[in-house]
Amino acid sequence: MPTQKRLSLIFLAMLAAAAAAFSLYTWITLSWSYSEGERAGFLQKFSRKGWLCKTWEGEILLSSMPGAIPERFAFSVRDDATARQLAAATGKRVLLSYSQHRGVPSSCFGETEYFVAKVQVTQ
């Protein structure tokens, strides 16, 4: 019988170690950014989405020159104050400061790997 108790403790220890490793990996991917930058364009859509994990998701249209087909830039927002600024700027030209976080293990933090930290309405 002591063998079964020992196996149970080993299993629980391995389960706790896996949970700790997953938590550490998630923290690292959310804390350190792969790249940072700015994008400017017209805010086309911005909404709160998700079944269980509600996240703020948006999209701007980047136009390099008049007459060119605009490129779309999809992004996520984690801060409610920034989300309020973006909700008020729908349809306007905005400058977004973002950081890219690659390898985030869940869409509960955002559907994209680009997280907007600051917004400036330029129109």
C-alpha positions as CSV (number, residue, x, y, z in Angstrom):
1,M,0.0,0.0,0.0
2,P,2.8,2.5,0.6
3,T,3.8,2.1,-3.0
4,Q,0.4,3.4,-4.2
5,K,0.7,6.4,-1.9
6,R,4.2,7.2,-3.1
7,L,3.0,6.9,-6.8
8,S,0.1,9.3,-6.0
9,L,2.5,11.8,-4.5
10,I,4.9,11.6,-7.5
11,F,1.9,12.1,-9.8
12,L,0.7,15.2,-7.9
13,A,4.2,16.6,-7.8
14,M,4.6,16.1,-11.6
15,L,1.2,17.7,-12.1
16,A,2.2,20.7,-9.9
17,A,5.5,21.0,-11.8
18,A,3.7,21.0,-15.2
19,A,1.3,23.7,-14.0
20,A,4.1,25.8,-12.7
21,A,6.1,25.5,-15.9
22,F,3.0,26.5,-18.0
23,S,2.4,29.5,-15.7
24,L,6.0,30.5,-16.0
25,Y,5.9,30.2,-19.8
26,T,2.7,32.3,-20.0
27,W,4.2,35.0,-17.7
28,I,7.4,35.1,-19.8
29,T,5.5,35.5,-23.2
30,L,3.3,38.2,-21.8
31,S,6.1,40.1,-20.0
32,W,8.8,40.2,-22.7
33,S,8.0,41.6,-26.1
34,Y,9.4,40.2,-29.3
35,S,9.2,43.6,-31.0
36,E,7.7,47.0,-30.5
37,G,6.5,49.7,-32.9
38,E,3.9,52.0,-34.2
39,R,1.3,51.7,-36.9
40,A,-0.9,54.5,-38.3
41,G,-4.2,54.0,-40.1
42,F,-7.9,54.3,-40.0
43,L,-9.7,52.4,-37.3
44,Q,-12.1,50.1,-39.1
45,K,-13.5,47.9,-36.4
46,F,-13.1,47.5,-32.7
47,S,-15.1,45.1,-30.5
48,R,-15.1,42.9,-27.4
49,K,-15.1,39.3,-28.4
50,G,-15.0,35.8,-26.9
51,W,-17.2,33.1,-25.4
52,L,-15.4,32.7,-22.0
53,C,-12.5,35.1,-22.2
54,K,-13.7,38.5,-23.4
55,T,-10.9,40.4,-25.2
56,W,-10.8,43.7,-27.1
57,E,-10.0,43.1,-30.7
58,G,-9.5,45.7,-33.5
59,E,-8.4,46.3,-37.0
60,I,-6.9,49.3,-38.8
61,L,-6.4,49.9,-42.5
62,L,-2.9,51.0,-43.4
63,S,-2.6,52.9,-46.6
64,S,0.9,53.5,-48.0
65,M,-0.2,55.9,-50.8
66,P,-3.5,57.1,-52.3
67,G,-5.0,54.6,-54.7
68,A,-3.2,51.6,-53.2
69,I,-5.0,48.6,-51.7
70,P,-4.8,49.1,-47.9
71,E,-3.2,46.5,-45.7
72,R,-5.1,45.4,-42.6
73,F,-3.5,45.3,-39.2
74,A,-5.3,43.3,-36.5
75,F,-4.5,43.9,-32.9
76,S,-5.6,43.2,-29.3
77,V,-6.0,45.5,-26.3
78,R,-5.6,44.4,-22.7
79,D,-6.1,47.8,-21.0
80,D,-9.7,49.1,-20.5
81,A,-8.6,52.7,-20.6
82,T,-7.0,52.2,-24.0
83,A,-10.0,50.3,-25.1
84,R,-12.3,53.2,-24.3
85,Q,-10.0,55.6,-26.3
86,L,-10.2,53.3,-29.3
87,A,-14.0,52.8,-29.0
88,A,-14.4,56.6,-29.3
89,A,-12.0,56.8,-32.3
90,T,-13.8,54.3,-34.6
91,G,-13.6,55.6,-38.2
92,K,-10.8,58.1,-37.4
93,R,-7.1,58.0,-38.2
94,V,-5.1,56.7,-35.2
95,L,-1.5,56.1,-34.3
96,L,-1.1,52.9,-32.3
97,S,2.0,52.0,-30.2
98,Y,2.1,48.2,-29.8
99,S,4.3,45.3,-28.7
100,Q,4.4,41.9,-30.3
101,H,4.2,38.9,-28.0
102,R,4.9,35.6,-29.8
103,G,3.9,32.3,-28.4
104,V,1.2,33.3,-26.0
105,P,-0.4,29.9,-25.2
106,S,-4.1,31.0,-25.0
107,S,-6.5,33.3,-26.8
108,C,-7.8,34.5,-23.4
109,F,-5.1,37.3,-23.5
110,G,-5.9,38.3,-27.0
111,E,-6.6,36.8,-30.4
112,T,-3.6,38.4,-32.0
113,E,0.1,38.6,-31.0
114,Y,0.0,42.4,-31.3
115,F,-1.0,44.2,-28.1
116,V,-1.7,48.0,-28.2
117,A,-0.5,49.9,-25.3
118,K,-1.1,53.5,-26.4
119,V,-3.4,55.2,-28.9
120,Q,-3.3,58.7,-30.3
121,V,-6.1,60.1,-32.6
122,T,-4.4,62.0,-35.4
123,Q,-7.5,63.3,-37.2
